[in-house]
Amino acid sequence: MPQKATPTSRSALLHGALTERILGVFFQVHFELGFGLAESVYSNAMTCALMDAGLTVEREVPITVFFRGIQVGSFRADQIVESAVLLELKATRVLEQ
């Protein structure tokens, strides 16, 4: 029987190895820039750092959302890495729950 993914087992994610690489890049950017900058600055830095890590990055990708076969909306994804992982970047001190 296949192992179920748990919130703490990133390697069980569909793109777990890629997600680990992205998280590593994210922490590099965070440690180098710190906090308090505009979201666009972090987005530009993430793009540079992801590309430096040898990953492909698409920015502001239009996404159409379907629910039960019906188009219910659309949005622009901040970044898509390796045509597999969608990133939505937020620059805030505290995430609301």
mmCIF file as gemmi writes it, N, C-alpha and C atoms, coordinates in Angstrom:
data_model
loop_
_atom_site.group_PDB
_atom_site.id
_atom_site.type_symbol
_atom_site.label_atom_id
_atom_site.label_alt_id
_atom_site.label_comp_id
_atom_site.label_asym_id
_atom_site.label_entity_id
_atom_site.label_seq_id
_atom_site.pdbx_PDB_ins_code
_atom_site.Cartn_x
_atom_site.Cartn_y
_atom_site.Cartn_z
_atom_site.occupancy
_atom_site.B_iso_or_equiv
_atom_site.pdbx_formal_charge
_atom_site.auth_seq_id
_atom_site.auth_asym_id
_atom_site.pdbx_PDB_model_num
ATOM 1 N N . MET Axp A 1 ? 0.851 -1.179 0 1 0 ? 1 A 1
ATOM 2 C CA . MET Axp A 1 ? 0 0 0 1 0 ? 1 A 1
ATOM 3 C C . MET Axp A 1 ? 0.895 1.241 0 1 0 ? 1 A 1
ATOM 4 N N . PRO Axp A 2 ? 0.615 2.257 -0.872 1 0 ? 2 A 1
ATOM 5 C CA . PRO Axp A 2 ? 1.441 3.463 -0.911 1 0 ? 2 A 1
ATOM 6 C C . PRO Axp A 2 ? 1.355 4.237 0.4 1 0 ? 2 A 1
ATOM 7 N N . GLN Axp A 3 ? 2.482 4.872 0.756 1 0 ? 3 A 1
ATOM 8 C CA . GLN Axp A 3 ? 2.532 5.667 1.978 1 0 ? 3 A 1
ATOM 9 C C . GLN Axp A 3 ? 1.823 6.997 1.744 1 0 ? 3 A 1
ATOM 10 N N . LYS Axp A 4 ? 0.995 7.398 2.692 1 0 ? 4 A 1
ATOM 11 C CA . LYS Axp A 4 ? 0.306 8.677 2.601 1 0 ? 4 A 1
ATOM 12 C C . LYS Axp A 4 ? 1.261 9.795 2.987 1 0 ? 4 A 1
ATOM 13 N N . ALA Axp A 5 ? 1.119 10.936 2.318 1 0 ? 5 A 1
ATOM 14 C CA . ALA Axp A 5 ? 1.928 12.106 2.668 1 0 ? 5 A 1
ATOM 15 C C . ALA Axp A 5 ? 1.387 12.713 3.958 1 0 ? 5 A 1
ATOM 16 N N . THR Axp A 6 ? 2.278 13.077 4.827 1 0 ? 6 A 1
ATOM 17 C CA . THR Axp A 6 ? 1.895 13.776 6.054 1 0 ? 6 A 1
ATOM 18 C C . THR Axp A 6 ? 2.456 15.183 5.98 1 0 ? 6 A 1
ATOM 19 N N . PRO Axp A 7 ? 1.941 16.117 6.786 1 0 ? 7 A 1
ATOM 20 C CA . PRO Axp A 7 ? 2.433 17.486 6.733 1 0 ? 7 A 1
ATOM 21 C C . PRO Axp A 7 ? 3.944 17.611 6.964 1 0 ? 7 A 1
ATOM 22 N N . THR Axp A 8 ? 4.548 16.619 7.612 1 0 ? 8 A 1
ATOM 23 C CA . THR Axp A 8 ? 5.975 16.72 7.914 1 0 ? 8 A 1
ATOM 24 C C . THR Axp A 8 ? 6.843 15.894 6.969 1 0 ? 8 A 1
ATOM 25 N N . SER Axp A 9 ? 6.261 15.208 6.003 1 0 ? 9 A 1
ATOM 26 C CA . SER Axp A 9 ? 7.067 14.379 5.111 1 0 ? 9 A 1
ATOM 27 C C . SER Axp A 9 ? 7.097 14.976 3.708 1 0 ? 9 A 1
ATOM 28 N N . ARG Axp A 10 ? 7.952 15.982 3.505 1 0 ? 10 A 1
ATOM 29 C CA . ARG Axp A 10 ? 8.033 16.657 2.214 1 0 ? 10 A 1
ATOM 30 C C . ARG Axp A 10 ? 8.446 15.705 1.107 1 0 ? 10 A 1
ATOM 31 N N . SER Axp A 11 ? 9.27 14.714 1.437 1 0 ? 11 A 1
ATOM 32 C CA . SER Axp A 11 ? 9.723 13.79 0.405 1 0 ? 11 A 1
ATOM 33 C C . SER Axp A 11 ? 8.564 12.983 -0.173 1 0 ? 11 A 1
ATOM 34 N N . ALA Axp A 12 ? 7.438 12.921 0.519 1 0 ? 12 A 1
ATOM 35 C CA . ALA Axp A 12 ? 6.273 12.198 0.03 1 0 ? 12 A 1
ATOM 36 C C . ALA Axp A 12 ? 5.417 13.067 -0.887 1 0 ? 12 A 1
ATOM 37 N N . LEU Axp A 13 ? 5.786 14.337 -1.052 1 0 ? 13 A 1
ATOM 38 C CA . LEU Axp A 13 ? 5.046 15.219 -1.942 1 0 ? 13 A 1
ATOM 39 C C . LEU Axp A 13 ? 5.27 14.799 -3.385 1 0 ? 13 A 1
ATOM 40 N N . LEU Axp A 14 ? 4.362 15.179 -4.249 1 0 ? 14 A 1
ATOM 41 C CA . LEU Axp A 14 ? 4.463 14.843 -5.663 1 0 ? 14 A 1
ATOM 42 C C . LEU Axp A 14 ? 5.808 15.298 -6.241 1 0 ? 14 A 1
ATOM 43 N N . HIS Axp A 15 ? 6.232 16.488 -5.916 1 0 ? 15 A 1
ATOM 44 C CA . HIS Axp A 15 ? 7.506 17.038 -6.385 1 0 ? 15 A 1
ATOM 45 C C . HIS Axp A 15 ? 8.384 17.365 -5.171 1 0 ? 15 A 1
ATOM 46 N N . GLY Axp A 16 ? 8.519 16.397 -4.273 1 0 ? 16 A 1
ATOM 47 C CA . GLY Axp A 16 ? 9.211 16.609 -3.011 1 0 ? 16 A 1
ATOM 48 C C . GLY Axp A 16 ? 10.648 17.074 -3.146 1 0 ? 16 A 1
ATOM 49 N N . ALA Axp A 17 ? 11.426 16.456 -4.022 1 0 ? 17 A 1
ATOM 50 C CA . ALA Axp A 17 ? 12.833 16.84 -4.176 1 0 ? 17 A 1
ATOM 51 C C . ALA Axp A 17 ? 12.941 18.268 -4.714 1 0 ? 17 A 1
ATOM 52 N N . LEU Axp A 18 ? 12.089 18.609 -5.666 1 0 ? 18 A 1
ATOM 53 C CA . LEU Axp A 18 ? 12.085 19.971 -6.205 1 0 ? 18 A 1
ATOM 54 C C . LEU Axp A 18 ? 11.644 20.969 -5.145 1 0 ? 18 A 1
ATOM 55 N N . THR Axp A 19 ? 10.637 20.613 -4.377 1 0 ? 19 A 1
ATOM 56 C CA . THR Axp A 19 ? 10.165 21.484 -3.297 1 0 ? 19 A 1
ATOM 57 C C . THR Axp A 19 ? 11.274 21.745 -2.292 1 0 ? 19 A 1
ATOM 58 N N . GLU Axp A 20 ? 12.052 20.721 -1.959 1 0 ? 20 A 1
ATOM 59 C CA . GLU Axp A 20 ? 13.186 20.891 -1.034 1 0 ? 20 A 1
ATOM 60 C C . GLU Axp A 20 ? 14.193 21.879 -1.597 1 0 ? 20 A 1
ATOM 61 N N . ARG Axp A 21 ? 14.479 21.788 -2.889 1 0 ? 21 A 1
ATOM 62 C CA . ARG Axp A 21 ? 15.422 22.717 -3.515 1 0 ? 21 A 1
ATOM 63 C C . ARG Axp A 21 ? 14.884 24.141 -3.467 1 0 ? 21 A 1
ATOM 64 N N . ILE Axp A 22 ? 13.595 24.306 -3.764 1 0 ? 22 A 1
ATOM 65 C CA . ILE Axp A 22 ? 12.976 25.633 -3.752 1 0 ? 22 A 1
ATOM 66 C C . ILE Axp A 22 ? 13.026 26.22 -2.351 1 0 ? 22 A 1
ATOM 67 N N . LEU Axp A 23 ? 12.721 25.413 -1.35 1 0 ? 23 A 1
ATOM 68 C CA . LEU Axp A 23 ? 12.774 25.892 0.034 1 0 ? 23 A 1
ATOM 69 C C . LEU Axp A 23 ? 14.195 26.32 0.417 1 0 ? 23 A 1
ATOM 70 N N . GLY Axp A 24 ? 15.185 25.568 -0.035 1 0 ? 24 A 1
ATOM 71 C CA . GLY Axp A 24 ? 16.57 25.946 0.229 1 0 ? 24 A 1
ATOM 72 C C . GLY Axp A 24 ? 16.896 27.303 -0.371 1 0 ? 24 A 1
ATOM 73 N N . VAL Axp A 25 ? 16.448 27.534 -1.596 1 0 ? 25 A 1
ATOM 74 C CA . VAL Axp A 25 ? 16.662 28.824 -2.254 1 0 ? 25 A 1
ATOM 75 C C . VAL Axp A 25 ? 15.919 29.92 -1.511 1 0 ? 25 A 1
ATOM 76 N N . PHE Axp A 26 ? 14.684 29.639 -1.111 1 0 ? 26 A 1
ATOM 77 C CA . PHE Axp A 26 ? 13.903 30.622 -0.357 1 0 ? 26 A 1
ATOM 78 C C . PHE Axp A 26 ? 14.653 31.072 0.902 1 0 ? 26 A 1
ATOM 79 N N . PHE Axp A 27 ? 15.185 30.117 1.661 1 0 ? 27 A 1
ATOM 80 C CA . PHE Axp A 27 ? 15.889 30.478 2.888 1 0 ? 27 A 1
ATOM 81 C C . PHE Axp A 27 ? 17.161 31.259 2.593 1 0 ? 27 A 1
ATOM 82 N N . GLN Axp A 28 ? 17.836 30.963 1.499 1 0 ? 28 A 1
ATOM 83 C CA . GLN Axp A 28 ? 19.001 31.76 1.111 1 0 ? 28 A 1
ATOM 84 C C . GLN Axp A 28 ? 18.601 33.21 0.862 1 0 ? 28 A 1
ATOM 85 N N . VAL Axp A 29 ? 17.536 33.397 0.103 1 0 ? 29 A 1
ATOM 86 C CA . VAL Axp A 29 ? 17.049 34.75 -0.2 1 0 ? 29 A 1
ATOM 87 C C . VAL Axp A 29 ? 16.647 35.46 1.079 1 0 ? 29 A 1
ATOM 88 N N . HIS Axp A 30 ? 15.914 34.772 1.928 1 0 ? 30 A 1
ATOM 89 C CA . HIS Axp A 30 ? 15.465 35.382 3.181 1 0 ? 30 A 1
ATOM 90 C C . HIS Axp A 30 ? 16.651 35.803 4.053 1 0 ? 30 A 1
ATOM 91 N N . PHE Axp A 31 ? 17.644 34.932 4.189 1 0 ? 31 A 1
ATOM 92 C CA . PHE Axp A 31 ? 18.801 35.26 5.024 1 0 ? 31 A 1
ATOM 93 C C . PHE Axp A 31 ? 19.619 36.398 4.431 1 0 ? 31 A 1
ATOM 94 N N . GLU Axp A 32 ? 19.718 36.458 3.104 1 0 ? 32 A 1
ATOM 95 C CA . GLU Axp A 32 ? 20.506 37.513 2.467 1 0 ? 32 A 1
ATOM 96 C C . GLU Axp A 32 ? 19.804 38.868 2.493 1 0 ? 32 A 1
ATOM 97 N N . LEU Axp A 33 ? 18.487 38.884 2.266 1 0 ? 33 A 1
ATOM 98 C CA . LEU Axp A 33 ? 17.757 40.158 2.195 1 0 ? 33 A 1
ATOM 99 C C . LEU Axp A 33 ? 17.124 40.573 3.517 1 0 ? 33 A 1
ATOM 100 N N . GLY Axp A 34 ? 16.825 39.6 4.378 1 0 ? 34 A 1
ATOM 101 C CA . GLY Axp A 34 ? 16.115 39.937 5.61 1 0 ? 34 A 1
ATOM 102 C C . GLY Axp A 34 ? 14.65 40.202 5.321 1 0 ? 34 A 1
ATOM 103 N N . PHE Axp A 35 ? 13.99 40.924 6.232 1 0 ? 35 A 1
ATOM 104 C CA . PHE Axp A 35 ? 12.562 41.19 6.067 1 0 ? 35 A 1
ATOM 105 C C . PHE Axp A 35 ? 12.332 42.682 5.877 1 0 ? 35 A 1
ATOM 106 N N . GLY Axp A 36 ? 11.114 43.031 5.478 1 0 ? 36 A 1
ATOM 107 C CA . GLY Axp A 36 ? 10.717 44.426 5.399 1 0 ? 36 A 1
ATOM 108 C C . GLY Axp A 36 ? 10.75 45.032 4.007 1 0 ? 36 A 1
ATOM 109 N N . LEU Axp A 37 ? 11.072 44.248 2.986 1 0 ? 37 A 1
ATOM 110 C CA . LEU Axp A 37 ? 11.122 44.779 1.625 1 0 ? 37 A 1
ATOM 111 C C . LEU Axp A 37 ? 9.816 44.489 0.884 1 0 ? 37 A 1
ATOM 112 N N . ALA Axp A 38 ? 9.665 45.117 -0.262 1 0 ? 38 A 1
ATOM 113 C CA . ALA Axp A 38 ? 8.463 44.925 -1.079 1 0 ? 38 A 1
ATOM 114 C C . ALA Axp A 38 ? 8.441 43.516 -1.677 1 0 ? 38 A 1
ATOM 115 N N . GLU Axp A 39 ? 7.238 43.019 -1.904 1 0 ? 39 A 1
ATOM 116 C CA . GLU Axp A 39 ? 7.071 41.685 -2.488 1 0 ? 39 A 1
ATOM 117 C C . GLU Axp A 39 ? 7.797 41.571 -3.83 1 0 ? 39 A 1
ATOM 118 N N . SER Axp A 40 ? 7.777 42.635 -4.619 1 0 ? 40 A 1
ATOM 119 C CA . SER Axp A 40 ? 8.438 42.605 -5.931 1 0 ? 40 A 1
ATOM 120 C C . SER Axp A 40 ? 9.942 42.391 -5.803 1 0 ? 40 A 1
ATOM 121 N N . VAL Axp A 41 ? 10.552 42.915 -4.751 1 0 ? 41 A 1
ATOM 122 C CA . VAL Axp A 41 ? 11.987 42.724 -4.519 1 0 ? 41 A 1
ATOM 123 C C . VAL Axp A 41 ? 12.275 41.256 -4.234 1 0 ? 41 A 1
ATOM 124 N N . TYR Axp A 42 ? 11.478 40.648 -3.36 1 0 ? 42 A 1
ATOM 125 C CA . TYR Axp A 42 ? 11.662 39.231 -3.046 1 0 ? 42 A 1
ATOM 126 C C . TYR Axp A 42 ? 11.407 38.363 -4.287 1 0 ? 42 A 1
ATOM 127 N N . SER Axp A 43 ? 10.417 38.722 -5.08 1 0 ? 43 A 1
ATOM 128 C CA . SER Axp A 43 ? 10.112 37.972 -6.29 1 0 ? 43 A 1
ATOM 129 C C . SER Axp A 43 ? 11.292 38.015 -7.262 1 0 ? 43 A 1
ATOM 130 N N . ASN Axp A 44 ? 11.852 39.201 -7.464 1 0 ? 44 A 1
ATOM 131 C CA . ASN Axp A 44 ? 13.015 39.334 -8.35 1 0 ? 44 A 1
ATOM 132 C C . ASN Axp A 44 ? 14.198 38.54 -7.817 1 0 ? 44 A 1
ATOM 133 N N . ALA Axp A 45 ? 14.421 38.612 -6.505 1 0 ? 45 A 1
ATOM 134 C CA . ALA Axp A 45 ? 15.53 37.879 -5.894 1 0 ? 45 A 1
ATOM 135 C C . ALA Axp A 45 ? 15.323 36.374 -6.003 1 0 ? 45 A 1
ATOM 136 N N . MET Axp A 46 ? 14.097 35.918 -5.78 1 0 ? 46 A 1
ATOM 137 C CA . MET Axp A 46 ? 13.805 34.48 -5.9 1 0 ? 46 A 1
ATOM 138 C C . MET Axp A 46 ? 14.055 34.011 -7.333 1 0 ? 46 A 1
ATOM 139 N N . THR Axp A 47 ? 13.638 34.797 -8.301 1 0 ? 47 A 1
ATOM 140 C CA . THR Axp A 47 ? 13.865 34.424 -9.694 1 0 ? 47 A 1
ATOM 141 C C . THR Axp A 47 ? 15.359 34.281 -9.964 1 0 ? 47 A 1
ATOM 142 N N . CYS Axp A 48 ? 16.144 35.265 -9.551 1 0 ? 48 A 1
ATOM 143 C CA . CYS Axp A 48 ? 17.604 35.211 -9.749 1 0 ? 48 A 1
ATOM 144 C C . CYS Axp A 48 ? 18.199 33.991 -9.058 1 0 ? 48 A 1
ATOM 145 N N . ALA Axp A 49 ? 17.83 33.769 -7.798 1 0 ? 49 A 1
ATOM 146 C CA . ALA Axp A 49 ? 18.398 32.678 -7.016 1 0 ? 49 A 1
ATOM 147 C C . ALA Axp A 49 ? 17.976 31.314 -7.561 1 0 ? 49 A 1
ATOM 148 N N . LEU Axp A 50 ? 16.713 31.176 -7.982 1 0 ? 50 A 1
ATOM 149 C CA . LEU Axp A 50 ? 16.253 29.909 -8.559 1 0 ? 50 A 1
ATOM 150 C C . LEU Axp A 50 ? 16.997 29.608 -9.855 1 0 ? 50 A 1
ATOM 151 N N . MET Axp A 51 ? 17.185 30.634 -10.678 1 0 ? 51 A 1
ATOM 152 C CA . MET Axp A 51 ? 17.914 30.444 -11.924 1 0 ? 51 A 1
ATOM 153 C C . MET Axp A 51 ? 19.385 30.119 -11.647 1 0 ? 51 A 1
ATOM 154 N N . ASP Axp A 52 ? 19.977 30.777 -10.642 1 0 ? 52 A 1
ATOM 155 C CA . ASP Axp A 52 ? 21.352 30.461 -10.253 1 0 ? 52 A 1
ATOM 156 C C . ASP Axp A 52 ? 21.482 29.006 -9.801 1 0 ? 52 A 1
ATOM 157 N N . ALA Axp A 53 ? 20.387 28.475 -9.243 1 0 ? 53 A 1
ATOM 158 C CA . ALA Axp A 53 ? 20.371 27.078 -8.792 1 0 ? 53 A 1
ATOM 159 C C . ALA Axp A 53 ? 20.103 26.109 -9.951 1 0 ? 53 A 1
ATOM 160 N N . GLY Axp A 54 ? 19.991 26.648 -11.168 1 0 ? 54 A 1
ATOM 161 C CA . GLY Axp A 54 ? 19.793 25.799 -12.336 1 0 ? 54 A 1
ATOM 162 C C . GLY Axp A 54 ? 18.353 25.417 -12.61 1 0 ? 54 A 1
ATOM 163 N N . LEU Axp A 55 ? 17.415 26.14 -12.017 1 0 ? 55 A 1
ATOM 164 C CA . LEU Axp A 55 ? 15.994 25.842 -12.187 1 0 ? 55 A 1
ATOM 165 C C . LEU Axp A 55 ? 15.363 26.813 -13.187 1 0 ? 55 A 1
ATOM 166 N N . THR Axp A 56 ? 14.365 26.341 -13.922 1 0 ? 56 A 1
ATOM 167 C CA . THR Axp A 56 ? 13.643 27.232 -14.821 1 0 ? 56 A 1
ATOM 168 C C . THR Axp A 56 ? 12.491 27.874 -14.065 1 0 ? 56 A 1
ATOM 169 N N . VAL Axp A 57 ? 12.258 29.154 -14.359 1 0 ? 57 A 1
ATOM 170 C CA . VAL Axp A 57 ? 11.226 29.921 -13.658 1 0 ? 57 A 1
ATOM 171 C C . VAL Axp A 57 ? 10.411 30.702 -14.676 1 0 ? 57 A 1
ATOM 172 N N . GLU Axp A 58 ? 9.093 30.572 -14.572 1 0 ? 58 A 1
ATOM 173 C CA . GLU Axp A 58 ? 8.171 31.406 -15.348 1 0 ? 58 A 1
ATOM 174 C C . GLU Axp A 58 ? 7.507 32.356 -14.361 1 0 ? 58 A 1
ATOM 175 N N . ARG Axp A 59 ? 7.315 33.613 -14.775 1 0 ? 59 A 1
ATOM 176 C CA . ARG Axp A 59 ? 6.713 34.604 -13.885 1 0 ? 59 A 1
ATOM 177 C C . ARG Axp A 59 ? 5.39 35.112 -14.434 1 0 ? 59 A 1
ATOM 178 N N . GLU Axp A 60 ? 4.486 35.454 -13.501 1 0 ? 60 A 1
ATOM 179 C CA . GLU Axp A 60 ? 3.184 36.031 -13.854 1 0 ? 60 A 1
ATOM 180 C C . GLU Axp A 60 ? 2.455 35.168 -14.891 1 0 ? 60 A 1
ATOM 181 N N . VAL Axp A 61 ? 2.335 33.896 -14.575 1 0 ? 61 A 1
ATOM 182 C CA . VAL Axp A 61 ? 1.732 32.928 -15.497 1 0 ? 61 A 1
ATOM 183 C C . VAL Axp A 61 ? 0.21 32.932 -15.333 1 0 ? 61 A 1
ATOM 184 N N . PRO Axp A 62 ? -0.533 33.184 -16.418 1 0 ? 62 A 1
ATOM 185 C CA . PRO Axp A 62 ? -1.996 33.157 -16.302 1 0 ? 62 A 1
ATOM 186 C C . PRO Axp A 62 ? -2.506 31.728 -16.072 1 0 ? 62 A 1
ATOM 187 N N . ILE Axp A 63 ? -3.377 31.586 -15.087 1 0 ? 63 A 1
ATOM 188 C CA . ILE Axp A 63 ? -3.951 30.287 -14.715 1 0 ? 63 A 1
ATOM 189 C C . ILE Axp A 63 ? -5.475 30.41 -14.756 1 0 ? 63 A 1
ATOM 190 N N . THR Axp A 64 ? -6.115 29.472 -15.426 1 0 ? 64 A 1
ATOM 191 C CA . THR Axp A 64 ? -7.573 29.401 -15.433 1 0 ? 64 A 1
ATOM 192 C C . THR Axp A 64 ? -7.982 28.315 -14.449 1 0 ? 64 A 1
ATOM 193 N N . VAL Axp A 65 ? -8.968 28.619 -13.607 1 0 ? 65 A 1
ATOM 194 C CA . VAL Axp A 65 ? -9.41 27.69 -12.566 1 0 ? 65 A 1
ATOM 195 C C . VAL Axp A 65 ? -10.766 27.1 -12.947 1 0 ? 65 A 1
ATOM 196 N N . PHE Axp A 66 ? -10.827 25.762 -12.887 1 0 ? 66 A 1
ATOM 197 C CA . PHE Axp A 66 ? -12.079 25.057 -13.169 1 0 ? 66 A 1
ATOM 198 C C . PHE Axp A 66 ? -12.544 24.336 -11.911 1 0 ? 66 A 1
ATOM 199 N N . PHE Axp A 67 ? -13.842 24.306 -11.71 1 0 ? 67 A 1
ATOM 200 C CA . PHE Axp A 67 ? -14.463 23.564 -10.615 1 0 ? 67 A 1
ATOM 201 C C . PHE Axp A 67 ? -15.594 22.756 -11.212 1 0 ? 67 A 1
ATOM 202 N N . ARG Axp A 68 ? -15.49 21.431 -11.094 1 0 ? 68 A 1
ATOM 203 C CA . ARG Axp A 68 ? -16.504 20.521 -11.641 1 0 ? 68 A 1
ATOM 204 C C . ARG Axp A 68 ? -16.767 20.785 -13.117 1 0 ? 68 A 1
ATOM 205 N N . GLY Axp A 69 ? -15.676 21.06 -13.832 1 0 ? 69 A 1
ATOM 206 C CA . GLY Axp A 69 ? -15.777 21.267 -15.265 1 0 ? 69 A 1
ATOM 207 C C . GLY Axp A 69 ? -16.225 22.648 -15.698 1 0 ? 69 A 1
ATOM 208 N N . ILE Axp A 70 ? -16.433 23.547 -14.738 1 0 ? 70 A 1
ATOM 209 C CA . ILE Axp A 70 ? -16.897 24.895 -15.057 1 0 ? 70 A 1
ATOM 210 C C . ILE Axp A 70 ? -15.795 25.884 -14.703 1 0 ? 70 A 1
ATOM 211 N N . GLN Axp A 71 ? -15.503 26.806 -15.626 1 0 ? 71 A 1
ATOM 212 C CA . GLN Axp A 71 ? -14.508 27.836 -15.341 1 0 ? 71 A 1
ATOM 213 C C . GLN Axp A 71 ? -15.069 28.777 -14.283 1 0 ? 71 A 1
ATOM 214 N N . VAL Axp A 72 ? -14.378 28.878 -13.157 1 0 ? 72 A 1
ATOM 215 C CA . VAL Axp A 72 ? -14.863 29.704 -12.047 1 0 ? 72 A 1
ATOM 216 C C . VAL Axp A 72 ? -13.966 30.907 -11.772 1 0 ? 72 A 1
ATOM 217 N N . GLY Axp A 73 ? -12.869 31.024 -12.473 1 0 ? 73 A 1
ATOM 218 C CA . GLY Axp A 73 ? -12.011 32.177 -12.249 1 0 ? 73 A 1
ATOM 219 C C . GLY Axp A 73 ? -10.665 32.036 -12.923 1 0 ? 73 A 1
ATOM 220 N N . SER Axp A 74 ? -9.854 33.046 -12.704 1 0 ? 74 A 1
ATOM 221 C CA . SER Axp A 74 ? -8.497 33.03 -13.23 1 0 ? 74 A 1
ATOM 222 C C . SER Axp A 74 ? -7.632 33.928 -12.358 1 0 ? 74 A 1
ATOM 223 N N . PHE Axp A 75 ? -6.339 33.71 -12.431 1 0 ? 75 A 1
ATOM 224 C CA . PHE Axp A 75 ? -5.389 34.544 -11.697 1 0 ? 75 A 1
ATOM 225 C C . PHE Axp A 75 ? -4.025 34.406 -12.347 1 0 ? 75 A 1
ATOM 226 N N . ARG Axp A 76 ? -3.072 35.187 -11.903 1 0 ? 76 A 1
ATOM 227 C CA . ARG Axp A 76 ? -1.694 35.089 -12.381 1 0 ? 76 A 1
ATOM 228 C C . ARG Axp A 76 ? -0.845 34.52 -11.262 1 0 ? 76 A 1
ATOM 229 N N . ALA Axp A 77 ? -0.214 33.406 -11.536 1 0 ? 77 A 1
ATOM 230 C CA . ALA Axp A 77 ? 0.693 32.789 -10.562 1 0 ? 77 A 1
ATOM 231 C C . ALA Axp A 77 ? 1.969 33.61 -10.519 1 0 ? 77 A 1
ATOM 232 N N . ASP Axp A 78 ? 2.46 33.89 -9.312 1 0 ? 78 A 1
ATOM 233 C CA . ASP Axp A 78 ? 3.693 34.668 -9.186 1 0 ? 78 A 1
ATOM 234 C C . ASP Axp A 78 ? 4.834 33.993 -9.934 1 0 ? 78 A 1
ATOM 235 N N . GLN Axp A 79 ? 5.048 32.71 -9.676 1 0 ? 79 A 1
ATOM 236 C CA . GLN Axp A 79 ? 6.117 31.972 -10.331 1 0 ? 79 A 1
ATOM 237 C C . GLN Axp A 79 ? 5.727 30.5 -10.454 1 0 ? 79 A 1
ATOM 238 N N . ILE Axp A 80 ? 6.201 29.872 -11.522 1 0 ? 80 A 1
ATOM 239 C CA . ILE Axp A 80 ? 6.095 28.424 -11.664 1 0 ? 80 A 1
ATOM 240 C C . ILE Axp A 80 ? 7.5 27.917 -11.933 1 0 ? 80 A 1
ATOM 241 N N . VAL Axp A 81 ? 7.952 26.987 -11.103 1 0 ? 81 A 1
ATOM 242 C CA . VAL Axp A 81 ? 9.316 26.472 -11.172 1 0 ? 81 A 1
ATOM 243 C C . VAL Axp A 81 ? 9.301 25.097 -11.848 1 0 ? 81 A 1
ATOM 244 N N . GLU Axp A 82 ? 10.159 24.947 -12.854 1 0 ? 82 A 1
ATOM 245 C CA . GLU Axp A 82 ? 10.313 23.676 -13.574 1 0 ? 82 A 1
ATOM 246 C C . GLU Axp A 82 ? 8.976 23.167 -14.121 1 0 ? 82 A 1
ATOM 247 N N . SER Axp A 83 ? 8.079 24.065 -14.457 1 0 ? 83 A 1
ATOM 248 C CA . SER Axp A 83 ? 6.742 23.715 -14.982 1 0 ? 83 A 1
ATOM 249 C C . SER Axp A 83 ? 5.996 22.753 -14.063 1 0 ? 83 A 1
ATOM 250 N N . ALA Axp A 84 ? 6.336 22.788 -12.754 1 0 ? 84 A 1
ATOM 251 C CA . ALA Axp A 84 ? 5.749 21.804 -11.842 1 0 ? 84 A 1
ATOM 252 C C . ALA Axp A 84 ? 5.247 22.384 -10.526 1 0 ? 84 A 1
ATOM 253 N N . VAL Axp A 85 ? 5.946 23.372 -9.97 1 0 ? 85 A 1
ATOM 254 C CA . VAL Axp A 85 ? 5.594 23.883 -8.642 1 0 ? 85 A 1
ATOM 255 C C . VAL Axp A 85 ? 5.229 25.357 -8.753 1 0 ? 85 A 1
ATOM 256 N N . LEU Axp A 86 ? 4.02 25.685 -8.301 1 0 ? 86 A 1
ATOM 257 C CA . LEU Axp A 86 ? 3.516 27.053 -8.337 1 0 ? 86 A 1
ATOM 258 C C . LEU Axp A 86 ? 3.901 27.766 -7.049 1 0 ? 86 A 1
ATOM 259 N N . LEU Axp A 87 ? 4.477 28.966 -7.17 1 0 ? 87 A 1
ATOM 260 C CA . LEU Axp A 87 ? 4.842 29.764 -6.003 1 0 ? 87 A 1
ATOM 261 C C . LEU Axp A 87 ? 3.989 31.018 -5.95 1 0 ? 87 A 1
ATOM 262 N N . GLU Axp A 88 ? 3.413 31.281 -4.806 1 0 ? 88 A 1
ATOM 263 C CA . GLU Axp A 88 ? 2.724 32.539 -4.528 1 0 ? 88 A 1
ATOM 264 C C . GLU Axp A 88 ? 3.512 33.203 -3.414 1 0 ? 88 A 1
ATOM 265 N N . LEU Axp A 89 ? 4.155 34.309 -3.711 1 0 ? 89 A 1
ATOM 266 C CA . LEU Axp A 89 ? 5.017 34.982 -2.74 1 0 ? 89 A 1
ATOM 267 C C . LEU Axp A 89 ? 4.235 36.053 -1.992 1 0 ? 89 A 1
ATOM 268 N N . LYS Axp A 90 ? 4.471 36.144 -0.693 1 0 ? 90 A 1
ATOM 269 C CA . LYS Axp A 90 ? 3.841 37.15 0.149 1 0 ? 90 A 1
ATOM 270 C C . LYS Axp A 90 ? 4.913 37.785 1.02 1 0 ? 90 A 1
ATOM 271 N N . ALA Axp A 91 ? 4.883 39.089 1.121 1 0 ? 91 A 1
ATOM 272 C CA . ALA Axp A 91 ? 5.821 39.803 1.974 1 0 ? 91 A 1
ATOM 273 C C . ALA Axp A 91 ? 5.022 40.441 3.109 1 0 ? 91 A 1
ATOM 274 N N . THR Axp A 92 ? 5.106 39.817 4.275 1 0 ? 92 A 1
ATOM 275 C CA . THR Axp A 92 ? 4.375 40.307 5.445 1 0 ? 92 A 1
ATOM 276 C C . THR Axp A 92 ? 5.119 39.871 6.698 1 0 ? 92 A 1
ATOM 277 N N . ARG Axp A 93 ? 4.932 40.586 7.774 1 0 ? 93 A 1
ATOM 278 C CA . ARG Axp A 93 ? 5.57 40.204 9.038 1 0 ? 93 A 1
ATOM 279 C C . ARG Axp A 93 ? 4.901 38.987 9.651 1 0 ? 93 A 1
ATOM 280 N N . VAL Axp A 94 ? 3.545 38.935 9.561 1 0 ? 94 A 1
ATOM 281 C CA . VAL Axp A 94 ? 2.776 37.867 10.191 1 0 ? 94 A 1
ATOM 282 C C . VAL Axp A 94 ? 1.741 37.36 9.208 1 0 ? 94 A 1
ATOM 283 N N . LEU Axp A 95 ? 1.615 36.037 9.111 1 0 ? 95 A 1
ATOM 284 C CA . LEU Axp A 95 ? 0.554 35.466 8.283 1 0 ? 95 A 1
ATOM 285 C C . LEU Axp A 95 ? -0.716 35.351 9.117 1 0 ? 95 A 1
ATOM 286 N N . GLU Axp A 96 ? -1.82 35.811 8.557 1 0 ? 96 A 1
ATOM 287 C CA . GLU Axp A 96 ? -3.092 35.703 9.254 1 0 ? 96 A 1
ATOM 288 C C . GLU Axp A 96 ? -3.587 34.267 9.194 1 0 ? 96 A 1
ATOM 289 N N . GLN Axp A 97 ? -4.29 33.858 10.232 1 0 ? 97 A 1
ATOM 290 C CA . GLN Axp A 97 ? -4.835 32.493 10.265 1 0 ? 97 A 1
ATOM 291 C C . GLN Axp A 97 ? -6.304 32.509 9.973 1 0 ? 97 A 1
